[in-house]
Amino acid sequence: MTLSMTLSMTLSMLQRTFDHGRDRIALESLLSGALSTTLSAAMALCATITSASAQSSGQDKVPALASISFAWIAVGADWRDPPPGSGHGPIKQDPAHPFHGNLDGPGQVTLRFGNVQDPVLKPWAAAQMQATNEEVLSGKRAVPFTAQGRCYPGGVPGQLLYPAEPFYFIQTPKEVWMIWQRDHMVRRVYLTDKHSDDVKPSWFGESIGRYENGDTLVVDTIGLSTRNSFIDNFRTPHTTKEHVVERFKLSADSKQLEAAVVVDDPDTFNEPLHLVQRWRNVENPLLETACAENNEDYFHQNLVPIPQADQPDF
């Protein structure tokens, strides 16, 4: 059997697995160990293809984002500032409530409260963020919502802020898959230059992409749903008009990955947001983790409920 035939069969298996109950979150449907094996095999095949492609020159050169020997783990859970002159940067912490994280040294850990006074925010967006701040400040909710904490997909570009657990690439001639270890969430990037005529809003929207300069994957995304979907961990909202462009660029030594992100949503922001996230590659096999296992509100903190399926997918 040829490499291309094996790859085709592998991706067909993956497609059927992930498309079953495609836009639903079912706690009962957890991926099996066989899927981890299948994914690892697919990444091995794709790494071979990517390595061979990277030896070509010019526009055909493809950055080696996929590997069976390493994964990408985020360097921080907040957006970084863009280079000077790029435009408006990310939403920041409310200066009235300084943030102190687990990695910030000795001191009381505090929570994230977005700066609702940022002039980039439309009035409705600032009001919605203030409401989520007040939920916690008033004591109604002990911990504010985060997608990774409550088993939700992070949306685009919020999924790029998932901390602690890595993500992986699978690269094929027609698609790039981004697979997060947490719940094996999958985002597909179709290597084409045109969006569909009618895009139904979904967690990760419709992403199309292309390679540039042999070291960059450029991704263009529209069609993003809004329920419990935020730009960042400050719970910055967006509308279905959100349009995101991400440029994933490998460092010269291929040990670091940086995404320069532009978020354009004229109904939410007075100008586009320019954001930066970084990852480092780490030796990490594709493990199986399930967010929903034993993830209850044991301390009565009035946490946002984790997603529940109305009925099983089988």
C-alpha positions in Angstrom: 0.0 0.0 0.0 1.4 3.4 -0.9 2.0 6.3 1.5 -0.8 8.3 -0.1 -3.3 5.5 0.1 -2.4 4.9 3.8 -2.8 8.6 4.6 -6.1 8.8 2.7 -7.5 5.8 4.7 -6.2 7.3 8.0 -7.8 10.7 7.4 -11.0 9.0 6.3 -11.2 7.2 9.6 -10.5 10.5 11.5 -13.1 12.4 9.4 -15.8 9.9 10.2 -14.8 9.9 13.9 -14.9 13.7 14.3 -17.8 14.5 12.0 -20.1 12.2 13.9 -22.1 14.6 16.0 -20.0 17.3 14.5 -21.2 20.5 16.3 -22.2 18.9 19.6 -20.5 18.4 22.9 -21.3 15.0 24.3 -19.8 14.1 27.6 -20.5 10.5 26.9 -18.5 10.4 23.7 -14.8 10.1 24.7 -12.1 9.2 22.2 -10.6 5.8 22.6 -7.0 4.7 22.8 -7.3 3.5 19.2 -7.8 7.1 18.1 -4.6 8.2 19.8 -2.8 5.5 17.8 -4.5 6.5 14.6 -3.6 10.2 15.2 0.0 9.3 15.9 0.2 7.3 12.7 -1.3 10.1 10.7 1.2 12.6 12.2 4.0 10.3 11.3 2.9 10.1 7.7 2.3 13.8 7.5 5.7 14.6 9.1 7.2 12.5 6.3 5.3 14.4 3.6 6.1 17.8 5.3 9.8 16.9 5.5 9.9 16.0 1.8 8.0 19.1 0.9 10.3 21.3 2.9 13.2 20.3 0.7 11.7 21.9 -2.3 12.3 25.6 -3.1 10.2 28.7 -3.6 6.5 28.8 -2.9 6.3 25.0 -2.7 8.2 24.9 0.6 6.1 23.9 3.6 7.0 24.7 7.2 7.4 21.5 9.3 4.7 22.1 11.9 3.7 18.5 12.3 5.8 15.9 14.1 5.5 12.6 16.0 8.4 13.6 18.3 7.1 17.0 19.6 4.1 19.1 20.4 3.5 22.8 20.8 2.8 24.2 24.3 1.7 27.8 24.9 4.0 30.2 26.6 1.3 32.0 28.8 -2.5 32.2 28.8 -2.8 35.9 27.8 -2.2 37.7 24.5 1.1 39.5 24.1 1.4 43.0 22.7 2.1 43.3 18.9 5.2 45.0 17.5 5.0 48.9 17.9 3.0 50.5 15.2 0.9 47.4 14.4 -2.4 48.8 15.8 -4.4 48.4 18.9 -3.2 45.5 21.1 -5.1 43.1 23.3 -7.6 43.9 26.0 -5.7 44.2 29.4 -6.4 43.6 33.0 -8.5 46.3 34.8 -5.9 48.5 36.6 -8.3 48.7 39.6 -7.9 44.9 40.1 -4.3 43.9 39.4 -3.7 40.4 38.3 -1.4 38.0 40.1 -1.1 34.6 38.6 0.3 31.2 39.8 3.6 31.9 38.1 4.0 35.4 39.3 5.9 34.6 42.5 4.7 34.8 46.2 1.4 36.5 46.8 -2.3 36.0 46.6 -3.5 34.7 43.3 -6.2 37.0 41.8 -8.6 36.7 39.0 -8.8 38.2 35.5 -11.1 41.3 35.1 -11.0 42.9 31.7 -10.5 46.7 31.4 -14.0 47.8 30.2 -12.8 51.4 29.9 -10.7 50.5 26.8 -11.9 52.8 24.1 -11.7 50.1 21.5 -14.8 48.4 22.9 -18.3 49.2 21.6 -20.7 50.1 24.5 -22.5 46.7 24.4 -19.2 44.8 24.6 -18.0 46.9 27.5 -21.3 46.4 29.3 -21.3 42.6 28.8 -17.7 42.4 30.1 -18.6 44.5 33.1 -21.5 42.2 33.9 -19.2 39.2 34.0 -16.7 41.1 36.2 -19.6 42.0 38.6 -20.7 38.4 38.8 -17.4 37.7 40.6 -16.8 40.9 42.4 -20.3 40.7 43.9 -19.7 37.1 45.1 -22.4 35.6 42.8 -19.7 33.5 41.1 -16.4 32.5 42.8 -14.5 32.0 39.5 -15.2 33.6 36.1 -15.8 31.5 33.0 -12.9 30.1 31.1 -13.3 27.7 28.1 -10.6 25.3 29.2 -11.8 25.3 32.8 -15.4 24.4 31.9 -14.8 22.0 29.0 -15.8 24.3 26.1 -14.0 24.9 22.8 -12.1 28.1 23.0 -13.3 29.5 19.7 -11.1 31.6 17.3 -8.7 33.0 18.3 -9.3 32.2 22.0 -8.4 28.5 21.6 -4.8 29.5 21.0 -4.6 30.6 24.7 -5.2 27.0 26.0 -2.4 26.6 28.7 -0.6 23.6 30.2 -1.7 21.0 27.6 -0.1 21.0 24.1 -1.5 20.9 20.6 -0.4 19.1 17.4 -0.5 19.7 13.7 -1.4 17.3 10.9 -0.4 18.6 7.5 -1.7 17.2 4.2 -1.7 18.7 0.7 -5.3 19.9 1.1 -5.8 20.4 4.8 -4.0 21.3 8.0 -5.5 20.0 11.3 -4.8 21.5 14.7 -5.5 19.0 17.4 -5.5 19.9 21.1 -4.7 17.2 23.7 -7.6 18.4 25.8 -10.6 16.4 24.6 -8.8 16.0 21.2 -10.5 19.1 19.9 -9.9 19.5 16.2 -9.7 22.6 14.1 -9.5 22.2 10.3 -7.8 24.6 7.9 -8.6 24.0 4.3 -5.8 25.0 1.9 -7.8 26.9 -0.6 -8.2 30.6 -1.4 -12.0 31.1 -1.1 -14.5 30.7 1.7 -17.8 28.9 1.2 -20.7 31.0 -0.1 -22.9 30.2 3.0 -21.0 29.5 6.2 -23.0 28.3 9.2 -21.6 29.7 12.5 -19.7 27.1 14.6 -17.1 26.9 17.4 -14.1 27.2 15.1 -15.8 28.7 12.1 -14.5 28.1 8.6 -10.8 28.4 8.2 -8.9 28.6 4.9 -5.2 28.9 4.6 -2.0 29.1 2.6 1.8 28.8 3.2 4.1 31.8 2.8 7.9 32.1 2.6 8.5 28.5 3.7 8.1 29.3 7.4 4.5 30.6 7.8 1.0 29.3 7.7 -1.6 32.0 7.1 -5.2 31.2 8.2 -8.3 33.2 7.5 -11.4 32.4 9.5 -15.1 33.5 9.4 -18.4 32.0 10.5 -17.8 32.0 14.3 -20.6 31.3 16.8 -20.9 33.6 19.8 -22.3 31.5 22.7 -19.6 31.2 25.5 -17.0 32.2 22.8 -14.5 34.9 23.7 -11.4 36.5 22.3 -9.4 36.1 25.5 -9.6 35.1 29.2 -11.0 38.5 30.0 -14.3 37.3 28.4 -14.1 39.8 25.6 -17.0 39.0 23.3 -17.5 39.2 19.5 -20.3 39.0 17.0 -20.8 36.6 14.0 -19.2 39.3 11.9 -15.8 38.5 13.5 -13.1 37.9 10.9 -9.7 36.5 12.1 -6.4 36.3 10.3 -3.6 34.3 11.9 0.0 34.0 10.8 1.7 31.0 12.4 5.5 31.5 11.9 8.3 29.1 12.8 11.5 30.4 14.3 14.7 30.0 12.5 15.6 27.0 14.6 12.1 25.6 14.4 11.9 25.3 18.2 9.4 28.2 18.6 6.2 29.1 17.0 4.5 32.5 17.0 1.1 33.6 15.9 0.4 37.2 14.8 -3.4 37.5 15.0 -5.7 40.3 13.7 -9.3 40.3 14.9 -11.7 42.5 12.9 -15.3 42.8 14.2 -16.8 46.2 13.4 -19.8 45.5 15.6 -17.6 44.9 18.7 -14.4 46.9 18.3 -13.8 50.4 17.0 -10.7 49.1 15.2 -9.1 45.7 14.7 -7.2 44.1 17.6 -3.6 42.9 17.0 -2.6 40.0 19.2 0.5 37.7 19.6 0.8 34.2 21.1 3.9 32.0 21.3 4.6 28.3 21.8 7.7 26.2 22.3 8.0 22.6 21.1 8.2 19.9 23.7 8.6 16.1 23.5 5.1 15.0 24.2 3.2 11.9 22.9 -0.4 12.5 22.1 -2.2 11.6 25.4 -5.8 11.2 26.1 -7.4 13.7 28.5 -11.1 14.3 29.2 -12.1 17.6 30.7 -15.5 16.5 31.8 -14.3 13.6 34.0 -14.9 14.4 37.7 -15.3 18.1 36.8 -18.1 19.1 39.2 -18.7 22.2 41.3 -17.7 20.4 44.5 -16.9 23.7 46.4 -20.2 25.3 45.5 -18.6 28.2 43.7 -21.6 28.6 41.2 -19.3 27.7 38.3 -20.7 27.9 34.8 -22.0 24.4 34.1 -20.0 22.1 31.8 -21.7 21.2 28.5 -24.3 18.5 28.6 -25.7 16.5 25.7 -29.4 16.2 25.4 -29.1 12.7 24.1 -26.2 10.3 23.3 -24.6 10.2 19.9 -24.9 6.5 19.6 
